[in-house]
Amino acid sequence: MGENDPPATEAPFSFRSLFGLDDLTISPVVPDADAVAAQILSLLPLKFFPIIVVGIIALILALAIGLGVHFDCSGKYRCRSSFKCIELAARCDGVSDCRDAEDEFRCVRVSGQHAVLQVFAAASWRTMCSDDWKGHYARVACAQLGFPSYVSSDNLRVDSLEEQFRGDFASINHLLPDDKVTALHHSVYVREGCASGHVVTVKCTVCGLRTGYSPRIVGGNVSSLAQWPWQVSLQFQGYHLCGGSVITPLWIVTAAHCVYDLYRPKSWTIQVGLISLLDSPEPSHLVEKIIYHSKYKPKRLGHDIALMKLAGPLTFNGMSGLLRHSIASHLFPENSSLVESFL
């Protein structure tokens, strides 16, 4: 090239040149797809295959890792109304971090065989010490549990507790005036142990204390064994929380408000063949999966239905059985309804 010759222009970048496809021509007539694919593969230099494969694998791994990080809530609280994860310390702190504010629900519970009172505070469930506890606080606890009244509160020695409830404790802040104790989880401070050596137990009921027998369901009657064989007791950490009905040997139908935010199957067991919670417990059935209606909202009444799948099938022996439409329609005429409740 001479001195006065203009500099050679650089060929513009194109993916056709990168992959050696400059000589590829495609007929305006629609060709056979297999023929086009074979032509492209024949012109594509083999040296680019490892690069392409590695690139695709890297893209898939990046997407998988990204999704895993986004959806992993290990050590955090997952908002059920979205895929958002929040710190455990943000749960029950008085600030709604989830879209439907479910992080501020279920901040009080009763647990274990003795129905000990627990509050969620400082990122964990804590058993309530009886130190500075006053009887009327039980009304606040029962109100948070969804009951308009309560029967009583009592105390229990710490050494009588199940092991899992002895790790973390809380006490009522004695500096708070009584009228300021409107939500227990906002009225406590964290304790390593109970100075009194006792914790609080609570018994709640919507009808108050009964003297003798009076039916909870107006116009109802005491059931006999095997009269309603599909009725089951849903027990959360050994404590009866809701009722349910057997619809198949593996599936139980219940209300969504019973399981919303208490969706860990291993915390639940099912008791069948009972007509009273005072009956001797039968062997419990473990729960494998919990599904509640996707449109259920805790502040509304609609779509309040859920399913529980058992870890193993039930064996029907006359004391337990299926709820079938044909049975229900035979027993109860049109425009009538059935309400069942454990006593």
C-alpha positions as CSV (number, residue, x, y, z in Angstrom):
1,M,0.0,0.0,0.0
2,G,1.4,3.4,-1.1
3,E,2.0,6.4,1.1
4,N,-0.8,8.4,-0.6
5,D,-3.2,5.5,-0.6
6,P,-6.2,6.0,1.8
7,P,-6.2,3.8,4.8
8,A,-8.2,0.6,4.5
9,T,-11.6,0.9,6.2
10,E,-12.3,-1.5,8.9
11,A,-15.1,-4.0,8.2
12,P,-18.1,-3.3,10.4
13,F,-18.7,-5.9,13.2
14,S,-21.5,-8.3,12.6
15,F,-22.5,-11.6,14.2
16,R,-22.5,-13.1,10.8
17,S,-18.8,-12.5,10.5
18,L,-18.2,-13.7,14.0
19,F,-19.7,-17.0,13.4
20,G,-18.4,-17.3,9.8
21,L,-21.8,-16.9,8.1
22,D,-20.9,-14.3,5.5
23,D,-21.2,-16.8,2.7
24,L,-24.6,-18.1,3.9
25,T,-27.4,-17.2,1.6
26,I,-31.0,-18.0,2.3
27,S,-33.4,-18.5,-0.6
28,P,-36.5,-16.4,-0.7
29,V,-38.4,-19.6,-1.1
30,V,-39.2,-21.1,2.3
31,P,-36.8,-24.0,2.6
32,D,-37.0,-27.1,4.7
33,A,-36.2,-26.3,8.3
34,D,-33.9,-29.3,8.7
35,A,-32.0,-28.3,5.7
36,V,-31.4,-24.7,7.0
37,A,-30.3,-26.1,10.4
38,A,-27.9,-28.5,8.7
39,Q,-26.5,-25.7,6.6
40,I,-26.0,-23.4,9.6
41,L,-24.3,-26.1,11.6
42,S,-22.0,-27.0,8.7
43,L,-20.8,-23.4,8.4
44,L,-20.5,-22.8,12.1
45,P,-16.8,-23.3,13.1
46,L,-16.5,-26.0,15.7
47,K,-14.2,-23.9,17.8
48,F,-17.2,-21.8,18.9
49,F,-19.2,-24.7,20.2
50,P,-17.4,-24.9,23.6
51,I,-17.9,-21.1,24.0
52,I,-21.6,-21.3,23.3
53,V,-22.2,-24.3,25.6
54,V,-20.3,-22.7,28.4
55,G,-22.2,-19.4,27.9
56,I,-25.6,-21.2,28.0
57,I,-24.6,-23.2,31.2
58,A,-23.3,-20.0,32.8
59,L,-26.6,-18.2,32.0
60,I,-28.7,-21.1,33.5
61,L,-26.5,-21.2,36.6
62,A,-26.8,-17.4,37.1
63,L,-30.6,-17.6,36.7
64,A,-30.8,-20.5,39.1
65,I,-28.6,-18.8,41.7
66,G,-30.4,-15.5,41.4
67,L,-33.8,-17.2,41.8
68,G,-32.5,-19.2,44.7
69,V,-31.2,-16.2,46.5
70,H,-34.4,-14.3,45.8
71,F,-36.7,-17.0,47.1
72,D,-34.6,-18.4,49.9
73,C,-35.9,-17.2,53.3
74,S,-33.6,-19.2,55.5
75,G,-33.5,-17.5,58.9
76,K,-36.1,-15.0,57.8
77,Y,-39.9,-14.7,57.7
78,R,-41.5,-15.1,54.3
79,C,-44.5,-12.9,53.6
80,R,-47.3,-15.2,52.4
81,S,-48.9,-12.5,50.3
82,S,-45.8,-12.1,48.2
83,F,-42.3,-13.5,47.8
84,K,-40.8,-10.9,50.1
85,C,-38.5,-12.0,53.0
86,I,-38.1,-9.9,56.1
87,E,-35.9,-10.2,59.1
88,L,-37.4,-12.2,62.0
89,A,-36.8,-9.1,64.2
90,A,-39.3,-7.2,61.9
91,R,-42.1,-9.6,62.7
92,C,-44.6,-8.5,65.3
93,D,-42.8,-5.2,65.7
94,G,-45.8,-3.0,65.1
95,V,-44.8,-2.1,61.5
96,S,-46.5,-3.9,58.6
97,D,-43.7,-5.0,56.3
98,C,-45.8,-7.5,54.3
99,R,-48.3,-6.5,51.7
100,D,-51.3,-7.9,53.6
101,A,-49.7,-7.1,57.0
102,E,-49.5,-10.8,57.9
103,D,-46.2,-10.2,59.7
104,E,-48.2,-8.5,62.4
105,F,-50.7,-11.4,62.9
106,R,-50.4,-14.4,65.2
107,C,-48.0,-12.8,67.6
108,V,-49.5,-14.6,70.5
109,R,-50.1,-18.4,70.9
110,V,-50.7,-21.1,73.4
111,S,-48.4,-24.1,73.1
112,G,-47.9,-27.6,74.5
113,Q,-50.0,-29.9,76.6
114,H,-50.5,-27.3,79.3
115,A,-51.5,-24.4,77.0
116,V,-48.6,-22.1,78.1
117,L,-48.8,-18.6,76.7
118,Q,-46.1,-17.5,74.3
119,V,-45.4,-14.2,72.5
120,F,-43.3,-13.5,69.5
121,A,-40.7,-10.9,70.4
122,A,-37.1,-10.2,69.5
123,A,-37.1,-12.6,66.6
124,S,-38.3,-15.7,68.5
125,W,-41.2,-17.3,70.4
126,R,-40.9,-16.7,74.1
127,T,-42.8,-18.3,77.0
128,M,-44.5,-15.8,79.2
129,C,-43.2,-15.7,82.8
130,S,-45.8,-15.2,85.6
131,D,-43.6,-12.4,87.0
132,D,-45.7,-9.2,87.1
133,W,-48.6,-11.0,85.4
134,K,-52.1,-9.9,86.2
135,G,-55.2,-11.9,85.7
136,H,-56.9,-9.4,83.4
137,Y,-54.0,-9.6,80.9
138,A,-55.4,-13.0,80.0
139,R,-58.3,-11.2,78.4
140,V,-55.8,-9.3,76.2
141,A,-54.2,-12.6,75.3
142,C,-57.5,-14.3,74.4
143,A,-58.6,-11.3,72.3
144,Q,-55.3,-11.6,70.3
145,L,-56.1,-15.3,69.8
146,G,-59.5,-14.4,68.5
147,F,-61.7,-15.0,71.5
148,P,-64.0,-12.3,72.9
149,S,-63.6,-13.6,76.5
150,Y,-61.6,-16.0,78.6
151,V,-62.0,-18.6,81.3
152,S,-58.9,-18.2,83.4
153,S,-55.2,-17.9,83.5
154,D,-53.0,-19.9,85.9
155,N,-49.3,-20.5,86.4
156,L,-47.1,-23.6,85.9
157,R,-43.7,-24.5,87.2
158,V,-41.0,-24.0,84.5
159,D,-39.6,-27.5,85.2
160,S,-43.0,-28.9,84.2
161,L,-42.7,-27.4,80.7
162,E,-41.8,-29.4,77.6
163,E,-38.1,-28.9,76.8
164,Q,-38.8,-26.8,73.6
165,F,-40.6,-24.1,75.7
166,R,-37.8,-23.5,78.2
167,G,-35.3,-21.7,75.9
168,D,-36.6,-18.2,75.7
169,F,-38.8,-16.2,78.1
170,A,-40.5,-12.8,78.3
171,S,-42.2,-10.9,81.1
172,I,-44.8,-8.1,81.1
173,N,-43.1,-4.7,81.4
174,H,-44.2,-3.7,84.9
175,L,-43.6,0.0,84.1
176,L,-46.5,0.1,81.7
177,P,-50.0,1.2,83.0
178,D,-52.6,-1.4,82.6
179,D,-54.5,0.5,80.0
180,K,-51.4,0.5,77.8
181,V,-51.2,-3.3,77.7
182,T,-53.3,-3.7,74.5
183,A,-51.0,-6.1,72.7
184,L,-48.9,-8.5,74.7
185,H,-46.0,-8.7,72.2
186,H,-45.5,-4.9,72.5
187,S,-45.7,-5.0,76.3
188,V,-42.9,-7.4,77.2
189,Y,-39.2,-7.4,77.7
190,V,-36.9,-10.4,77.0
191,R,-35.8,-12.6,79.9
192,E,-33.3,-15.4,80.2
193,G,-35.4,-17.1,82.9
194,C,-38.4,-16.5,85.2
195,A,-37.5,-15.2,88.6
196,S,-40.7,-16.7,90.0
197,G,-39.9,-20.1,88.5
198,H,-43.4,-20.1,86.9
199,V,-45.0,-19.4,83.5
200,V,-48.5,-18.4,82.5
201,T,-51.1,-20.8,81.1
202,V,-54.3,-19.5,79.5
203,K,-57.7,-21.0,78.9
204,C,-59.9,-19.2,76.4
205,T,-63.5,-19.8,75.3
206,V,-66.1,-17.8,73.4
207,C,-68.9,-18.7,75.8
208,G,-67.2,-18.2,79.2
209,L,-67.2,-20.6,82.1
210,R,-69.9,-23.2,81.9
211,T,-71.6,-24.7,85.0
212,G,-72.9,-28.1,84.2
213,Y,-73.7,-28.8,80.6
214,S,-74.9,-26.1,78.2
215,P,-74.5,-26.5,74.5
216,R,-72.1,-24.2,72.7
217,I,-74.2,-24.6,69.5
218,V,-77.7,-23.2,70.0
219,G,-80.2,-26.0,69.6
220,G,-77.4,-28.6,69.4
221,N,-77.1,-32.0,71.0
222,V,-74.3,-34.1,72.5
223,S,-72.8,-36.4,69.9
224,S,-72.3,-40.1,70.4
225,L,-69.2,-42.0,69.3
226,A,-69.1,-42.7,65.6
227,Q,-72.1,-40.4,64.9
228,W,-69.9,-37.9,62.9
229,P,-67.0,-40.1,61.9
230,W,-65.5,-37.6,59.5
231,Q,-64.9,-34.9,62.3
232,V,-61.2,-34.6,63.3
233,S,-59.2,-32.4,65.8
234,L,-56.4,-30.4,64.2
235,Q,-53.8,-29.9,66.9
236,F,-50.9,-27.4,66.7
237,Q,-48.0,-28.4,68.8
238,G,-50.2,-30.7,70.7
239,Y,-52.9,-28.2,71.4
240,H,-56.4,-28.3,69.8
241,L,-56.8,-25.4,67.5
242,C,-59.5,-26.2,64.9
243,G,-61.8,-28.9,63.6
244,G,-61.7,-30.5,60.2
245,S,-63.4,-33.1,58.0
246,V,-62.0,-36.1,56.3
247,I,-62.7,-36.1,52.6
248,T,-60.3,-38.8,51.5
249,P,-58.0,-41.2,53.4
250,L,-55.2,-38.7,52.9
251,W,-56.9,-35.3,52.8
252,I,-58.6,-33.1,55.5
253,V,-60.6,-30.0,54.7
254,T,-60.6,-27.1,57.2
255,A,-60.7,-23.3,57.4
256,A,-57.9,-21.2,55.9
257,H,-57.8,-18.9,59.0
258,C,-56.8,-22.0,61.1
259,V,-53.6,-22.6,59.1
260,Y,-52.7,-19.2,57.6
261,D,-49.2,-18.3,58.9
262,L,-49.0,-21.6,60.7
263,Y,-48.1,-23.5,57.6
264,R,-45.3,-25.7,58.8
265,P,-46.7,-29.3,58.5
266,K,-44.4,-30.8,61.2
267,S,-46.1,-28.5,63.8
268,W,-49.5,-30.2,63.2
269,T,-51.0,-33.5,64.1
270,I,-54.5,-34.9,63.5
271,Q,-56.6,-36.8,66.0
272,V,-59.6,-38.9,64.7
273,G,-62.3,-40.8,66.5
274,L,-62.9,-38.3,69.3
275,I,-66.1,-36.6,70.4
276,S,-64.5,-34.7,73.3
277,L,-61.1,-33.2,73.9
278,L,-61.2,-34.9,77.3
279,D,-61.2,-38.3,75.6
280,S,-58.0,-40.4,75.8
281,P,-56.0,-39.4,72.8
282,E,-55.7,-41.9,69.9
283,P,-52.4,-42.2,68.0
284,S,-51.7,-38.9,66.2
285,H,-51.5,-38.7,62.4
286,L,-48.7,-36.5,60.9
287,V,-49.3,-33.8,58.3
288,E,-47.3,-33.7,55.1
289,K,-48.6,-30.7,53.3
290,I,-50.9,-27.7,53.9
291,I,-52.6,-25.8,51.1
292,Y,-54.9,-22.8,51.7
293,H,-57.0,-20.9,49.1
294,S,-54.8,-18.6,47.1
295,K,-57.3,-15.7,47.4
296,Y,-57.8,-16.0,51.1
297,K,-57.0,-12.7,53.0
298,P,-56.8,-12.7,56.8
299,K,-58.8,-9.4,57.1
300,R,-61.7,-10.8,55.0
301,L,-64.1,-13.7,55.2
302,G,-64.1,-15.0,51.6
303,H,-62.2,-18.1,50.4
304,D,-61.7,-19.3,53.9
305,I,-60.9,-22.9,53.1
306,A,-57.8,-25.1,53.3
307,L,-56.6,-28.6,52.8
308,M,-54.2,-30.8,54.8
309,K,-52.5,-33.8,53.3
310,L,-51.6,-36.5,55.8
311,A,-48.3,-38.3,55.8
312,G,-50.1,-41.7,55.6
313,P,-53.7,-42.8,54.9
314,L,-56.3,-43.1,57.6
315,T,-57.8,-46.5,58.4
316,F,-61.5,-46.3,58.8
317,N,-62.9,-48.4,61.6
318,G,-66.3,-47.0,62.2
319,M,-65.1,-44.2,64.5
320,S,-63.6,-42.3,61.6
321,G,-64.8,-42.0,58.0
322,L,-65.4,-39.8,55.0
323,L,-67.7,-36.8,54.7
324,R,-69.6,-37.5,51.5
325,H,-72.1,-35.3,49.7
326,S,-74.6,-38.1,49.5
327,I,-74.5,-38.7,53.2
328,A,-74.8,-35.0,54.1
329,S,-77.7,-34.5,51.6
330,H,-79.5,-37.6,53.1
331,L,-79.1,-36.5,56.7
332,F,-79.9,-32.9,56.3
333,P,-82.8,-31.6,54.1
334,E,-82.4,-28.7,51.7
335,N,-81.8,-25.2,53.3
336,S,-80.5,-26.7,56.5
337,S,-76.9,-26.8,57.8
338,L,-74.7,-28.8,60.1
339,V,-72.3,-27.2,62.7
340,E,-69.9,-29.4,64.6
341,S,-67.7,-28.4,67.5
342,F,-65.4,-30.1,70.1
343,L,-66.3,-29.6,73.7
